[in-house]
Amino acid sequence: MTDHGDDELSSRTGSPDGEGRAHEERSLLHQSLAVRELIDTEVSYLHVLQLCASDIRSHLQQLPQGDLDVLFSNIDDIIKVNSKLLHDLQEIAAREEEQVQLIGNLFLEFQEELEQVYKVYCASYEQALLLVETYRKEPRLQGEIQNTIEAVLPQAGPSGLSFLLVIPLQRITKYPLLLQKILENTLPDASAYPVLQRATSALQDVVTNINEYKRRKEVASKYTKVEHLSLRERLARINMHTLSKKTTRLSQLLKQEAGLVPRTEDKEFDDLEESFHWVSLCVTELKSNVAAYLDNLEAFLRFRPQEYDLDIPGGPVVQYCYLARDLQLQAFPDFKQRLEALVWQPLCSLAKALAGPQNLIKKRLDKLLDFERVEEKLLELPHHHISDPAFRKVVEDALDQTGHQLHSIQENFEKVLPPPTTQPLLPGAEHQVQALLSRYGPGKLYQVTSNISGAGTLDLTLPRGHVVALLQDKDTKGNSSRWLVDTGGHRGYVPAGKLELYHVVPREEELRGQAKPHRDSPRQTPEPSLAPVPSVPAVTQVVAVYPFVARSSHEVSLQAGQQVTVLEAQDKKGNPEWSLVEVNGQRGYVPSSFLARAPGPALWGWSLPS
């Protein structure tokens, strides 16, 4: 009791021995939990697989057998391997002292078996997904499949077949993570640590090898796939890029055949291609010979002397008739069936398998022609003959020159007037803005960025450019996408996404005596929307209807009634809400809605102020 109390006291006081023991105990606890997670999830996983193989597959008899073979692939082999794995894991669980090391050795033993069975399943996974997509196009069949799966496995939910198909893929990729979790909670100086390291690395290699096998199968299926396209479908695939590419390849091939340009030599590949060509030719010839042999033999046996009265009693003629009948009715059918099983069908399968390499060889020739054409273009460059160090020097000089050019372009670009980034107020809205400003302050004012049409009884309908004051940044249900605002006369809700903070522009009187803003000062106004609004036509003289105070060096101030020369009736982005004008020898942007023709009424129906 005293020793235990001393240990507890040393642990609480933070002594090195106490901290080390506490850390070791935590690691062992987490290690035990990780082992339990591995075994428990394996039990659940195997149970789902068994349900798929027994109950679900047996109840999907409305599907063709070929579809079932694709959907469930080699699930029986996976169940067999994982059942042995689970059995050994459960036996190991009873041996607590050395169970971690035994788990590592166990997965090293099952490495090859796991890779083999899951490799086959993963290779057919994409084809199974294609079948699932075809079932979704038939609502009745999809409903029957879904009902069957939900009755056996309710946790599948609406995903149905997709949920079942992906389970083995998820499990094989989970093994390295589960082992890594056990490894992380194993002390580095423990005897089981190196074994667990090797097991974790081995399962990671399994996942990598499965992915590589799956990729190779997809490439192989790409080149062995035979597409039966109509003439219209083939013509639809032709475009200018395809024509240019095929014309260039044909031109390159003709130049090689004529001896105008050299051909890239690859002795090893050429020898392999020649050997493959002879194998392919032999298979084709053998198929043709076997087919001709069977046809001739069958034609010979069509003659049936036993059916005719030869008027030759007894002797060899009768024996020949018996022999011909036996050959035709018994010997030839057995011989033909055996010849087709042992020779004809393997020859057909071999000829079909040779289609993929043939397409690959043709594709290699096309890519080689493309490569040779690119090499020719490279040889035409002026620097192809110089050495590598000299070429690097040329590249560095070119990059330096380009950098100076970019810097110069940037400086010139900064001198060009960029488009303004603010929204003009609606005509006559100055008093409303001032009233909201005096009541709520500048931090509460927001401007409507696009027209708002209220759908509910408490929703407001506001035009673009209207200024409102924020009362609450959510509605009564806590929805932060609807804000309660005050328009100066009405209160209601508007979408928060259509509001931007309004930067109050000081009056012209307040700006008197202040220095002009620096050219490079940051702009604080929101980006204008590009919604089309009426614009001022590019005429020589117009009149400023309302006063406007410039906020940056890219804008120019106006006074009501002032004569203005319009240079461009839009900004550089084509936005007609802003016009480039000249006033008293100064150029800048002003809101188009603040301008009107002179003399006479303004373009939008406003009268010139007195």
Phi, psi and omega per residue, in radians:
M1 nan -0.660 -3.137
T2 -1.186 -0.748 3.138
D3 -1.108 -0.744 3.130
H4 -1.073 -0.711 3.116
G5 -1.151 -0.673 3.105
D6 -1.117 -0.712 3.124
D7 -1.109 -0.740 -3.131
E8 -1.143 -0.671 -3.141
L9 -1.171 -0.773 3.128
S10 -1.109 -0.604 3.104
S11 -1.158 -0.732 -3.121
R12 -1.213 -0.592 -3.121
T13 -1.422 -0.046 3.029
G14 1.457 0.454 3.098
S15 -1.205 2.694 -3.118
P16 -1.011 -0.733 -3.134
D17 -1.112 -0.741 -3.137
G18 -1.148 -0.737 3.126
E19 -1.128 -0.698 3.134
G20 -1.120 -0.768 3.132
R21 -1.151 -0.660 3.129
A22 -1.142 -0.715 3.115
H23 -1.127 -0.719 3.125
E24 -1.124 -0.715 3.128
E25 -1.138 -0.704 3.096
R26 -1.103 -0.716 3.134
S27 -1.104 -0.759 3.132
L28 -1.121 -0.673 3.111
L29 -1.116 -0.821 3.135
H30 -1.154 -0.597 3.094
Q31 -1.113 -0.772 3.121
S32 -1.092 -0.710 3.112
L33 -1.141 -0.653 3.130
A34 -1.173 -0.690 3.084
V35 -1.133 -0.729 3.121
R36 -1.119 -0.675 3.095
E37 -1.086 -0.721 3.119
L38 -1.048 -0.820 -3.083
I39 -1.243 -0.779 -3.104
D40 -1.103 -0.773 3.133
T41 -1.189 -0.506 3.082
E42 -1.194 -0.691 3.094
V43 -1.079 -0.834 -3.138
S44 -1.106 -0.726 -3.130
Y45 -1.104 -0.802 -3.133
L46 -1.146 -0.603 3.093
H47 -1.094 -0.734 3.118
V48 -1.137 -0.731 3.121
L49 -1.064 -0.736 -3.134
Q50 -1.148 -0.644 3.064
L51 -1.113 -0.711 3.122
C52 -1.097 -0.773 -3.055
A53 -1.287 -0.593 -3.066
S54 -1.679 -1.185 -2.998
D55 -1.266 -0.908 -3.009
I56 -1.224 -0.855 -3.108
R57 -1.089 -0.657 -3.126
S58 -1.237 -0.406 -3.130
H59 -1.631 -0.031 3.113
L60 -1.789 0.800 -3.103
Q61 -1.287 -0.186 3.076
Q62 -1.256 -0.238 3.101
L63 -1.554 2.579 3.078
P64 -1.079 2.683 -3.120
Q65 -1.098 -0.588 3.100
G66 -1.105 -0.655 3.092
D67 -1.166 -0.701 3.128
L68 -1.126 -0.646 3.118
D69 -1.133 -0.612 3.127
V70 -1.320 -0.771 -3.082
L71 -1.108 -0.827 -3.057
F72 -1.717 -0.130 2.998
S73 0.758 -2.239 -3.119
N74 -1.764 0.772 -3.089
I75 -1.101 -0.500 3.103
D76 -1.144 -0.681 3.101
D77 -1.157 -0.681 3.119
I78 -1.106 -0.724 3.121
I79 -1.093 -0.695 -3.129
K80 -1.110 -0.802 -3.119
V81 -1.184 -0.801 -3.099
N82 -1.223 -0.456 3.066
S83 -1.169 -0.734 3.076
K84 -1.133 -0.709 3.125
L85 -1.082 -0.784 -3.135
L86 -1.140 -0.707 3.132
H87 -1.045 -0.769 3.132
D88 -1.201 -0.639 3.111
L89 -1.110 -0.724 -3.136
Q90 -1.187 -0.572 3.060
E91 -1.199 -0.670 3.139
I92 -1.175 -0.567 -3.067
A93 -1.046 -0.460 -3.133
A94 -1.339 -0.278 -3.115
R95 -1.811 1.424 -2.976
E96 -1.129 -0.619 -3.014
E97 -1.167 -0.668 -3.080
E98 -2.096 0.335 -3.043
Q99 -1.172 -0.583 -3.108
V100 -1.142 -0.769 3.121
Q101 -1.163 -0.664 3.116
L102 -1.155 -0.623 3.093
I103 -1.108 -0.741 3.101
G104 -1.072 -0.800 3.119
N105 -1.122 -0.639 -3.125
L106 -1.101 -0.791 -3.136
F107 -1.214 -0.521 3.035
L108 -1.150 -0.614 3.097
E109 -1.216 -0.637 -3.077
F110 -1.560 0.019 -3.068
Q111 -0.956 -0.892 -3.069
E112 -1.190 -0.744 -3.136
E113 -1.108 -0.774 3.120
L114 -1.056 -0.751 -3.124
E115 -1.108 -0.723 -3.078
Q116 -1.152 -0.832 -3.058
V117 -1.276 -0.696 -3.120
Y118 -1.314 -0.418 3.086
K119 -1.102 -0.755 3.134
V120 -1.158 -0.754 -3.119
Y121 -1.119 -0.800 -3.099
C122 -1.156 -0.534 -3.135
A123 -1.185 -0.507 -3.139
S124 -1.686 0.057 -3.053
Y125 -1.132 -0.765 -3.119
E126 -1.092 -0.709 3.115
Q127 -1.148 -0.618 3.090
A128 -1.128 -0.679 3.104
L129 -1.122 -0.622 3.088
L130 -1.108 -0.671 3.076
L131 -1.114 -0.716 3.123
V132 -1.046 -0.697 3.121
E133 -1.135 -0.665 3.114
T134 -1.174 -0.604 3.107
Y135 -1.163 -0.583 -3.123
R136 -1.171 -0.345 3.105
K137 -1.404 -0.151 3.097
E138 -2.043 1.658 -3.028
P139 -0.974 -0.693 -3.104
R140 -1.144 -0.845 3.129
L141 -1.118 -0.711 3.117
Q142 -1.083 -0.675 3.115
G143 -1.132 -0.720 3.125
E144 -1.116 -0.758 3.122
I145 -1.097 -0.754 -3.115
Q146 -1.125 -0.731 3.132
N147 -1.116 -0.700 3.120
T148 -1.089 -0.783 -3.094
I149 -1.198 -0.762 -3.119
E150 -1.153 -0.542 3.116
A151 -1.195 -0.594 -3.124
V152 -1.590 -0.684 -3.020
L153 -2.354 1.423 -3.067
P154 -1.040 -0.512 -3.095
Q155 -1.207 -0.154 3.093
A156 -1.148 -0.550 3.088
G157 1.130 -2.718 -3.095
P158 -1.227 -0.267 -3.134
S159 -1.178 -0.580 3.045
G160 1.061 -2.124 -3.086
L161 -1.038 -0.668 -3.139
S162 -1.055 -0.661 3.114
F163 -1.108 -0.725 -3.115
L164 -1.241 -0.718 -3.038
L165 -1.144 -0.573 -3.034
V166 -1.484 -0.190 -3.064
I167 -1.051 -0.855 3.117
P168 -1.066 -0.620 3.108
L169 -1.131 -0.726 3.117
Q170 -1.145 -0.627 -3.080
R171 -1.227 -0.760 -3.100
I172 -1.178 -0.529 3.082
T173 -1.405 -0.246 -3.135
K174 -1.463 -0.431 -3.088
Y175 -1.007 -0.829 3.116
P176 -1.052 -0.601 -3.139
L177 -1.214 -0.699 3.120
L178 -1.158 -0.723 3.101
L179 -1.172 -0.652 3.105
Q180 -1.106 -0.636 3.121
K181 -1.146 -0.689 3.071
I182 -1.158 -0.708 -3.121
L183 -1.111 -0.706 -3.123
E184 -1.104 -0.444 -3.133
N185 -1.824 0.358 3.046
T186 -1.922 2.316 -3.120
L187 -1.120 2.375 -3.095
P188 -1.016 -0.472 -3.124
D189 -1.575 0.067 3.115
A190 -1.296 2.628 -3.122
S191 -1.179 -0.425 -3.126
A192 -1.413 -0.228 -3.030
Y193 -1.065 -0.896 -3.131
P194 -1.118 -0.586 3.108
V195 -1.137 -0.764 3.106
L196 -1.120 -0.645 3.093
Q197 -1.046 -0.817 -3.138
R198 -1.139 -0.681 3.138
A199 -1.145 -0.748 3.111
T200 -1.084 -0.785 3.119
S201 -1.120 -0.665 -3.140
A202 -1.123 -0.738 3.130
L203 -1.221 -0.562 3.034
Q204 -1.134 -0.673 3.073
D205 -1.127 -0.636 3.102
V206 -1.040 -0.828 3.128
V207 -1.087 -0.737 3.126
T208 -1.098 -0.776 -3.132
N209 -1.136 -0.653 3.111
I210 -1.132 -0.751 3.110
N211 -1.093 -0.707 3.136
E212 -1.173 -0.716 3.100
Y213 -1.091 -0.751 3.118
K214 -1.081 -0.716 3.129
R215 -1.127 -0.727 3.139
R216 -1.159 -0.661 3.091
K217 -1.112 -0.676 3.110
E218 -1.142 -0.703 3.096
V219 -1.126 -0.750 -3.137
A220 -1.113 -0.745 3.134
S221 -1.161 -0.503 3.111
K222 -1.123 -0.696 -3.092
Y223 -1.540 -0.342 3.091
T224 -1.603 -0.198 -3.121
K225 -1.223 2.269 3.131
V226 -1.837 2.102 -3.139
E227 -1.751 2.198 3.099
H228 -1.734 1.623 -3.072
L229 -1.860 2.502 3.053
S230 -1.351 2.961 -3.139
L231 -1.085 -0.681 3.126
R232 -1.121 -0.712 3.119
E233 -1.161 -0.637 3.105
R234 -1.182 -0.694 3.116
L235 -1.176 -0.564 -3.133
A236 -1.168 -0.416 -3.136
R237 -1.421 -0.207 -3.086
I238 -1.436 2.297 3.047
N239 -2.432 -3.121 -3.073
M240 -1.141 -0.649 3.131
H241 -1.128 -0.741 3.132
T242 -1.125 -0.776 3.134
L243 -1.081 -0.753 -3.132
S244 -1.115 -0.731 -3.113
K245 -1.156 -0.793 -3.124
K246 -1.210 -0.615 3.102
T247 -1.150 -0.714 3.114
T248 -1.118 -0.723 3.113
R249 -1.127 -0.753 3.139
L250 -1.110 -0.716 3.111
S251 -1.095 -0.753 3.126
Q252 -1.125 -0.701 3.141
L253 -1.158 -0.716 3.121
L254 -1.131 -0.675 3.117
K255 -1.153 -0.614 3.087
Q256 -1.190 -0.751 -3.138
E257 -1.137 -0.571 3.128
A258 -1.439 -0.106 3.130
G259 1.403 0.250 -3.131
L260 -1.358 -0.560 3.116
V261 -2.277 2.578 -3.137
P262 -1.276 2.741 3.114
R263 -1.852 2.426 3.131
T264 -1.156 2.215 -3.101
E265 -1.732 2.365 3.033
D266 -2.440 1.585 -2.989
K267 -1.038 -0.770 -3.097
E268 -1.094 -0.800 -3.138
F269 -1.191 -0.694 3.136
D270 -1.067 -0.680 3.099
D271 -1.146 -0.748 3.104
L272 -1.122 -0.703 3.135
E273 -1.129 -0.687 3.118
E274 -1.126 -0.752 3.101
S275 -1.085 -0.760 3.120
F276 -1.100 -0.677 -3.140
H277 -1.082 -0.729 3.140
W278 -1.194 -0.677 3.076
V279 -1.074 -0.803 3.133
S280 -1.075 -0.727 3.136
L281 -1.138 -0.718 3.132
C282 -1.124 -0.713 3.116
V283 -1.095 -0.748 3.133
T284 -1.112 -0.772 -3.137
E285 -1.148 -0.720 3.139
L286 -1.130 -0.693 3.064
K287 -1.039 -0.781 -3.127
S288 -1.115 -0.713 -3.121
N289 -1.190 -0.734 3.131
V290 -1.115 -0.732 3.117
A291 -1.102 -0.750 3.130
A292 -1.161 -0.677 3.134
Y293 -1.085 -0.804 3.125
L294 -1.120 -0.696 3.128
D295 -1.115 -0.777 -3.123
N296 -1.167 -0.723 3.131
L297 -1.125 -0.697 3.118
E298 -1.181 -0.644 3.103
A299 -1.159 -0.647 3.121
F300 -1.141 -0.680 -3.093
L301 -1.413 -0.068 3.072
R302 -1.203 -0.409 3.102
F303 -1.264 2.164 -3.024
R304 -2.130 1.488 -3.097
P305 -1.160 -0.441 -3.101
Q306 -1.197 -0.248 -3.136
E307 -1.571 -0.059 -3.099
Y308 -2.002 2.632 3.089
D309 -1.543 1.801 -3.068
L310 -1.468 -0.128 3.130
D311 0.994 0.561 3.074
I312 -2.194 1.709 -3.047
P313 -1.282 2.379 3.002
G314 1.098 -3.021 3.038
G315 1.336 -2.793 -3.082
P316 -1.070 -0.484 -3.104
V317 -1.109 -0.753 3.139
V318 -1.137 -0.733 3.106
Q319 -1.085 -0.677 3.118
Y320 -1.123 -0.682 3.123
C321 -1.115 -0.739 3.098
Y322 -1.091 -0.743 -3.125
L323 -1.121 -0.745 3.138
A324 -1.109 -0.673 3.135
R325 -1.171 -0.733 3.135
D326 -1.145 -0.699 3.117
L327 -1.087 -0.742 -3.049
Q328 -1.309 -0.680 -3.018
L329 -1.625 -0.439 -3.056
Q330 -2.145 -0.995 -2.995
A331 -1.170 -0.827 -3.058
F332 -1.163 -0.790 3.103
P333 -1.034 -0.720 3.112
D334 -1.142 -0.745 -3.139
F335 -1.111 -0.749 -3.128
K336 -1.123 -0.748 3.141
Q337 -1.106 -0.722 -3.132
R338 -1.221 -0.676 3.124
L339 -1.143 -0.693 3.113
E340 -1.149 -0.680 -3.110
A341 -1.256 -0.666 -3.032
L342 -1.628 -0.414 -3.044
V343 -2.148 -0.941 -2.977
W344 -1.172 -0.891 -3.120
Q345 -1.116 -0.765 3.047
P346 -1.055 -0.627 3.104
L347 -1.132 -0.732 3.116
C348 -1.119 -0.745 3.121
S349 -1.116 -0.691 3.129
L350 -1.162 -0.715 3.115
A351 -1.123 -0.644 3.101
K352 -1.189 -0.658 3.138
A353 -1.199 -0.457 -3.127
L354 -1.311 -0.226 -3.115
A355 -1.145 -0.656 -3.135
G356 -1.080 -0.934 3.088
P357 -1.040 -0.600 3.105
Q358 -1.101 -0.760 3.092
N359 -1.142 -0.633 3.132
L360 -1.167 -0.684 3.090
I361 -1.116 -0.724 3.114
K362 -1.126 -0.705 3.123
K363 -1.129 -0.664 3.118
R364 -1.110 -0.701 3.106
L365 -1.078 -0.728 3.123
D366 -1.102 -0.790 -3.136
K367 -1.174 -0.571 3.108
L368 -1.181 -0.659 3.070
L369 -1.124 -0.708 3.079
D370 -1.084 -0.738 -3.136
F371 -1.117 -0.747 3.142
E372 -1.135 -0.629 3.105
R373 -1.145 -0.725 3.096
V374 -1.120 -0.696 3.100
E375 -1.067 -0.690 3.095
E376 -1.069 -0.734 3.128
K377 -1.156 -0.635 3.099
L378 -1.139 -0.638 3.117
L379 -1.191 -0.373 3.109
E380 -1.389 -0.207 3.126
L381 -1.211 2.610 -3.057
P382 -1.226 -0.312 -3.042
H383 -1.856 0.242 -3.052
H384 -1.236 -0.382 -3.041
H385 -1.582 -0.176 -3.059
I386 -1.444 2.808 -3.113
S387 -1.277 2.917 -3.120
D388 -1.075 -0.819 3.123
P389 -1.059 -0.698 3.130
A390 -1.166 -0.642 3.124
F391 -1.155 -0.694 3.090
R392 -1.081 -0.663 3.112
K393 -1.117 -0.700 3.116
V394 -1.109 -0.749 -3.136
V395 -1.121 -0.755 3.123
E396 -1.081 -0.743 3.104
D397 -1.104 -0.714 3.137
A398 -1.128 -0.691 3.122
L399 -1.156 -0.703 3.095
D400 -1.083 -0.753 -3.135
Q401 -1.128 -0.724 3.112
T402 -1.124 -0.660 3.109
G403 -1.094 -0.727 3.091
H404 -1.115 -0.691 3.128
Q405 -1.129 -0.731 3.112
L406 -1.106 -0.699 3.114
H407 -1.096 -0.726 3.115
S408 -1.131 -0.720 3.116
I409 -1.106 -0.697 3.126
Q410 -1.096 -0.738 3.126
E411 -1.118 -0.740 3.124
N412 -1.161 -0.632 -3.130
F413 -1.148 -0.633 3.135
E414 -1.193 -0.382 3.133
K415 -1.428 -0.314 -3.130
V416 -1.395 2.449 -3.138
L417 -1.180 2.004 3.061
P418 -1.362 2.837 3.116
P419 -1.155 2.541 3.114
P420 -1.164 2.795 -3.074
T421 -2.262 1.028 3.069
T422 -2.553 2.833 3.081
Q423 -1.847 2.296 3.114
P424 -1.252 2.644 3.056
L425 -1.266 2.685 3.021
L426 -1.150 2.485 3.126
P427 -0.976 2.325 3.118
G428 1.445 0.138 -3.084
A429 -1.647 0.036 -3.082
E430 -1.089 -0.742 -3.120
H431 -1.129 -0.700 3.133
Q432 -1.124 -0.705 3.127
V433 -1.147 -0.742 3.142
Q434 -1.109 -0.648 3.125
A435 -1.158 -0.758 3.103
L436 -1.154 -0.641 -3.126
L437 -1.142 -0.759 -3.121
S438 -1.214 -0.427 -3.087
R439 -1.576 -0.709 -3.026
Y440 -1.957 -0.318 -3.091
G441 1.564 2.845 -3.038
P442 -1.213 -0.461 -3.079
G443 -1.262 -0.211 -3.096
K444 -1.794 -0.048 -3.072
L445 -1.545 2.336 3.109
Y446 -2.283 2.665 -3.131
Q447 -2.035 2.429 -3.135
V448 -1.305 2.170 -3.081
T449 -1.547 -0.345 3.084
S450 -2.674 2.801 -3.074
N451 -1.018 2.411 -3.123
I452 -2.052 2.211 3.085
S453 -1.949 1.970 -3.104
G454 -1.234 2.273 -3.133
A455 -1.720 -0.578 -3.111
G456 -1.717 3.094 -3.101
T457 -1.207 -0.538 -3.127
L458 -1.709 0.036 3.141
D459 -1.485 2.537 -3.141
L460 -1.710 2.639 3.010
T461 -1.929 1.998 -3.029
L462 -2.283 2.529 3.083
P463 -1.432 2.843 3.098
R464 -1.153 2.384 -3.137
G465 1.670 -0.153 -3.126
H466 -1.219 2.473 -3.138
V467 -1.820 2.298 -3.134
V468 -2.283 2.917 3.093
A469 -1.953 2.353 -3.115
L470 -1.390 2.207 3.074
L471 -1.774 -0.722 -3.131
Q472 -2.674 2.386 -3.060
D473 -1.591 0.481 3.026
K474 -2.875 2.837 3.125
D475 -1.597 -3.006 -3.062
T476 -1.181 -0.345 3.115
K477 -1.613 0.049 3.139
G478 1.492 0.189 3.133
N479 -1.358 1.981 -3.078
S480 -1.416 -0.031 3.103
S481 -1.517 -0.097 3.092
R482 -2.127 2.119 -3.108
W483 -1.880 2.515 3.050
L484 -1.572 2.168 -3.056
V485 -2.293 2.868 3.093
D486 -2.100 2.186 -3.133
T487 -1.587 -0.007 -3.037
G488 1.730 -0.163 3.106
G489 -2.579 -0.493 -3.136
H490 -2.300 2.694 3.061
R491 -2.143 2.496 -3.134
G492 3.129 -3.034 -3.062
Y493 -1.787 2.507 3.068
V494 -2.402 2.726 3.092
P495 -1.136 2.295 -3.129
A496 -1.147 -0.495 -3.115
G497 -1.221 -0.229 -3.140
K498 -1.809 0.324 3.114
L499 -2.127 2.450 3.031
E500 -2.307 2.543 -3.117
L501 -1.018 2.279 -3.101
Y502 -1.624 2.180 3.105
H503 -1.599 1.999 -3.051
V504 -1.180 2.294 3.106
V505 -1.658 2.152 3.132
P506 -1.159 2.660 3.137
R507 -1.205 2.842 -3.103
E508 -1.082 -0.612 -3.135
E509 -1.129 -0.611 -3.116
E510 -1.267 -0.399 -3.109
L511 -1.567 -0.143 -3.123
R512 -1.159 2.356 3.134
G513 1.520 -0.149 3.104
Q514 -1.552 2.627 -3.138
A515 -1.227 2.674 3.110
K516 -1.205 2.400 -3.107
P517 -1.025 2.557 3.125
H518 -1.117 2.604 -3.068
R519 -1.059 -0.630 -3.054
D520 -1.692 0.200 -3.130
S521 -1.138 2.498 -3.098
P522 -1.157 2.493 3.100
R523 -1.471 2.405 -3.034
Q524 -1.995 0.280 -3.095
T525 -1.828 2.624 -3.080
P526 -1.234 2.710 3.135
E527 -1.174 2.242 -3.123
P528 -1.264 2.563 3.031
S529 -1.342 2.774 -3.086
L530 -1.757 0.445 3.100
A531 -1.140 2.375 -3.082
P532 -1.199 2.284 3.037
V533 -2.331 2.851 3.128
P534 -1.047 2.438 -3.122
S535 -2.074 2.793 3.129
V536 -1.466 2.203 3.123
P537 -1.131 2.626 -3.103
A538 -1.314 1.452 3.095
V539 -1.853 2.969 -3.064
T540 -1.251 -0.873 -3.053
Q541 -2.221 2.294 2.969
V542 -2.321 -3.128 -3.096
V543 -2.192 2.424 3.045
A544 -1.301 2.100 -3.112
V545 -1.433 -0.612 -3.106
Y546 -2.253 2.685 3.067
P547 -1.255 2.577 3.140
F548 -2.461 2.319 -3.133
V549 -1.904 2.171 -3.124
A550 -1.202 2.425 3.097
R551 -1.778 -0.203 -3.136
S552 -2.630 3.064 -3.117
S553 -1.251 -0.163 3.138
H554 -1.550 -0.090 3.140
E555 -2.039 2.920 3.137
V556 -2.345 2.500 -3.094
S557 -1.422 2.636 3.123
L558 -2.223 2.716 2.958
Q559 -2.101 2.514 -3.124
A560 -1.007 2.297 3.136
G561 1.496 -0.019 -3.097
Q562 -1.322 2.449 3.082
Q563 -1.271 2.326 -3.063
V564 -2.302 2.428 3.059
T565 -1.804 2.097 3.139
V566 -1.509 2.134 3.092
L567 -1.635 -0.765 3.081
E568 -2.467 2.333 -3.085
A569 -1.549 0.475 3.107
Q570 -2.872 2.912 3.097
D571 -1.590 -2.990 -3.040
K572 -1.233 -0.328 3.072
K573 -1.575 0.046 -3.107
G574 1.450 0.244 -3.126
N575 -1.410 2.014 -3.081
P576 -1.332 -0.009 3.141
E577 -1.279 -0.267 -3.140
W578 -2.189 2.505 3.135
S579 -2.197 2.460 3.058
L580 -1.530 2.096 -3.033
V581 -2.252 2.973 3.045
E582 -2.223 2.189 -3.119
V583 -2.335 2.108 3.101
N584 0.926 0.696 3.105
G585 1.422 -0.009 3.126
Q586 -1.884 2.463 3.137
R587 -1.926 2.551 3.115
G588 3.064 3.124 -3.109
Y589 -1.690 2.520 3.040
V590 -2.425 2.728 3.085
P591 -1.109 2.315 -3.140
S592 -1.112 -0.520 -3.105
S593 -1.259 -0.169 3.116
F594 -1.593 0.051 -3.089
L595 -2.013 2.684 3.097
A596 -2.638 2.764 3.103
R597 -1.104 2.691 3.065
A598 -2.344 2.376 -0.096
P599 -1.469 -3.055 3.103
G600 1.710 3.128 -3.118
P601 -1.171 2.713 -3.137
A602 -1.203 2.875 -3.048
L603 -1.060 -0.594 -3.081
W604 -1.682 0.164 3.097
G605 1.693 0.090 3.113
W606 -1.461 2.607 3.060
S607 -1.623 2.533 3.110
L608 -1.134 2.416 3.134
P609 -1.184 2.598 -3.141
S610 -1.356 nan nan
